[in-house]
Amino acid sequence: PGEQVVDTFDRPDATLLGQESNGRPWEPWRGTIGVSGAAAAKTDALQGPSVSVIDPGFTFGTMDLTVPTGASEGFGVLFRARDRENYYLLAADSTGYYRVHKMLNGRFIGLQFNAIRANVAPADGDRIRIVLRPDDGWFVSVNGVHILDGGDVDLLGEYRFGLSVASPSVRIDDVRISQTITTGIITQERFDHPQDSTLELRHPSSGTQYVWLAPSGYWVADGGTGLLASPGYGIARLETGSQLATVSATILSAGDEAWLVFRHADDGSYLRFGYSPLSDGRYTIERVNAVGEVEAIPGGVLAAGRQRAAGDALEIRQGLDGSITGFVNGEAVASATDAMHNVMGTAYGIAGVEGARFDDVVIVPK
């Protein structure tokens, strides 16, 4: 992912925004937004919001911007915008809090799924991040705090982002749109939940406010650790909204099978780093398809033959080029490159057989 939009508006005042630093043009949709004092500002006398949009050259990714002044005077951020009558808008609602709104065929209608994680009112200096994923989901943070997320299949393939400014006192600065899907928020799970409580539908200890899901197996908190307390193979996964993150965990058990899960996709497929009887208890990297079958990773896996031991600290690091490196106790023990499968997968987790026990799961996004 190399395409990006970067606009700091560090150019002479103008009635229109012109082009961002990589040459992509801003397109006026209603009234005019231009440059004033090295920031984007409303430059017309129209009543109501003025709107300008930009095509970054891709559909899914991450948008950041800052609102230095005038935040309470009315502004919004468009995404998945097709035209003037079809788009999504992040803006304050009648209660004064940030919310996502959907305009379809010229009418605001309800969202298919919408989760409010925190009530936050716009304030000067806000740094806003919007993340769009191919599974129809979006994520919103303000000043590094996860406040909203949701999903809706309408306008899923639309690619324009934009600015809506209702008052000349509003200033918007440092707009960045990247092809990398990342919340920028570190998520940690210390399993500090009530003893014997189920892990499913619990929020992690800190970070993003998605909840754990357990597609198979019964996972519980046990003495400050995560334990698979049912027979057979089980997996627990946590959405984070970030692709190609670095993920780590400690395996406290010494049973037959335990895995660190990454690139978990909406269809149930994922990659994993760990060991099983089929690997003779040695660490390797595998891909599991949507029906639970293990598939070879293109190009194979280079593994050092490291034997598992209770207390091993595992870490997966991923590159934008598809490279994957697995570490045990700080030593690289397995590597592969897969730029084809599950690259946009944004969930991570743990897996194993009955008795598998984990602690200190940490997901660090790009």
HELIX and SHEET records of a PDB file:
HELIX    1   1 ALA A   71  GLU A   73  5                                   3    
HELIX    2   2 PRO A  277  SER A  279  5                                   3    
SHEET    1   A 7 GLN A   4  ASP A   7  0                                        
SHEET    2   A 7 ARG A 171  SER A 178 -1                                        
SHEET    3   A 7 GLY A  61  THR A  69 -1                                        
SHEET    4   A 7 ASP A 126  LEU A 132 -1                                        
SHEET    5   A 7 GLY A 137  VAL A 142 -1                                        
SHEET    6   A 7 VAL A 145  GLY A 151 -1                                        
SHEET    7   A 7 PHE A 113  ILE A 116 -1                                        
SHEET    1   B 7 TRP A  26  ARG A  30  0                                        
SHEET    2   B 7 SER A  50  ILE A  54 -1                                        
SHEET    3   B 7 ARG A 160  VAL A 165 -1                                        
SHEET    4   B 7 PHE A  75  ASP A  83 -1                                        
SHEET    5   B 7 ASN A  86  ALA A  92 -1                                        
SHEET    6   B 7 TYR A  98  LEU A 104 -1                                        
SHEET    7   B 7 ARG A 107  ILE A 109 -1                                        
SHEET    1   C 2 ILE A  33  VAL A  35  0                                        
SHEET    2   C 2 ALA A  40  LYS A  42 -1                                        
SHEET    1   D 4 THR A 187  GLU A 189  0                                        
SHEET    2   D 4 ARG A 357  VAL A 364 -1                                        
SHEET    3   D 4 THR A 225  LEU A 228 -1                                        
SHEET    4   D 4 TRP A 219  ASP A 222 -1                                        
SHEET    1   E 7 THR A 187  GLU A 189  0                                        
SHEET    2   E 7 ARG A 357  VAL A 364 -1                                        
SHEET    3   E 7 THR A 246  ILE A 251 -1                                        
SHEET    4   E 7 ASP A 312  GLN A 318 -1                                        
SHEET    5   E 7 SER A 323  VAL A 328 -1                                        
SHEET    6   E 7 GLU A 331  THR A 337 -1                                        
SHEET    7   E 7 LEU A 302  ALA A 303 -1                                        
SHEET    1   F 7 TRP A 212  SER A 216  0                                        
SHEET    2   F 7 TYR A 233  GLU A 239 -1                                        
SHEET    3   F 7 ALA A 347  VAL A 353 -1                                        
SHEET    4   F 7 ALA A 258  HIS A 264 -1                                        
SHEET    5   F 7 TYR A 270  TYR A 275 -1                                        
SHEET    6   F 7 THR A 284  VAL A 288 -1                                        
SHEET    7   F 7 VAL A 294  GLU A 295 -1                                        
END                                                                             
